[in-house]
Amino acid sequence: MHSIRAAMASSAAPCAARSVAVAAQKRANPLRAKGVTAPIRRARSAVRVSAEAETAVKPEDLYEVTLEKPIDVKFMRGADGGAYCVVVPPEPQYDDFEIGDKILKISASFGNEIWEAESYGQVMYAMKNRSGDIYLQMQKNYGDTSKLTAEKTDEFKTERAGGNYGAGTKEQQMTNYSKKRELENQRLDLFDEAIDLYNKGDFDNALINFEEVAALEPKNYMADNFSTSSELLKVSTYNIACCFSKLGKNDLALQSLKRCMGAGFDDYKQIRNDKSLEGVRKDPRFKELIDKFDEPLFNENAFNVFKGMFGGGK
């Protein structure tokens, strides 16, 4: 099994994406090892909320909602790893929400327990896996979306306002580059950990990390082959589908398969034969979905029409 990290480190910049693509595709089919699912634990990138930070949240900035699924509010991973509102539908049940608001607590994936919202991946895991209503404790940010983007230095802001290029701009560029490399390493660490968890049969915790990897997709990503999705995103969403299939959640597995193929994952032979997707392949909706992306050589509908015309319906 190739290491994605090694592929990236050993590749020159122009062919890095291709090297990652090869390594990622080889890792897209994790080994299927037996294991017992461990209790849900914190993902490595989980937000660490200090006592000081908790007390800094004013009671008037908090609100609680309980919603039926599906929830149409859209969330995005913030710079601190938390889950923030980015799209709020106009329906009355979402009147309390505002773009920039942050999830602080969420219903557990099952039962009456309430979890601290420690990371975006954990929030998505709980939201997707829960079958009943979902409780959310939210923090109002009054339209402030600064947590969704990296902070810029004051010197950079001054130079940008004056149309100049100087030390502040250069510092900001170096900071952005450093953060980008740090983000890449973080994604690789999470991906490696997710693969290990999957191989141990811990599909629940693997899901949390794969969701984090997908959420850390760089904004406006463009590969040297003009792909707008990274190989890590394609492979992670594929593995999310594998996890859901293993857990017997066909609806979510199909959604993830649609997402990964829509992002450009085109190893249709693997999708049709991977043992980890055996459960979802039994769902009658699977064939309809994959045929939309990978039209079979033998078109059954065309054959039935031909048989009806010339075979007397036999």
C-alpha angles and dihedrals in degrees: 000000000000122000115238089204092055091048091054095045094050097045128089114239097257094056099033093104092052092048091050090048093057094044093044094050090051088053095044091092105059118202111264106231127171118251147137120259109249124215115280109275134184118281115238092250094048116139112258107214112199123211089249092054092049093052089048091068107092118222090236089058092060129084135169131217135178114204138184118235134286095056112200097195108108121221133198134196111259129214089264093053095254129125117258133184113253101161124035117185118220095242116123094242089066097049093112093057124091131181108268096031115136131221110236101170135014139182114269117253088261138004129023099298119122118216128208106243096243099164142002091248092054091049092051090047092053094043096049097042100045113098098193135052117313124231118206131186107203135194116217116228095176095233095315107144097172091114089064093063136047116265118252125216120254090239090055091050091051093049093046090052090051095044092241134136114216147125093310093054092046090049090051092050091051090047091050091049091049092049091047092054090045090051092050091051091047091052091049092049091050092046092050090049092048091052091051091049091048092050089053091053093250094135095161095059092038087057092055092054095043088052089052092051091051091048091052092062107137114254114255091006116189123178125206088259089054093252111152093207126065121232089244090059093048094047095042094052089047090053090047086059089050091052094050091047090052090050091051095246100135097169092058093040090055092048090052093047090052089050095048094047090045088054090054107270099148106168090118093163089061092047090052094048109027108123091215089066093048092109097053092042088067088062110097089224092064096074092047091052100047093042088062089061100029111031108206119242089234106059107204095193093053090047092051091051091049091048091050092052099046108014102055090244091296 
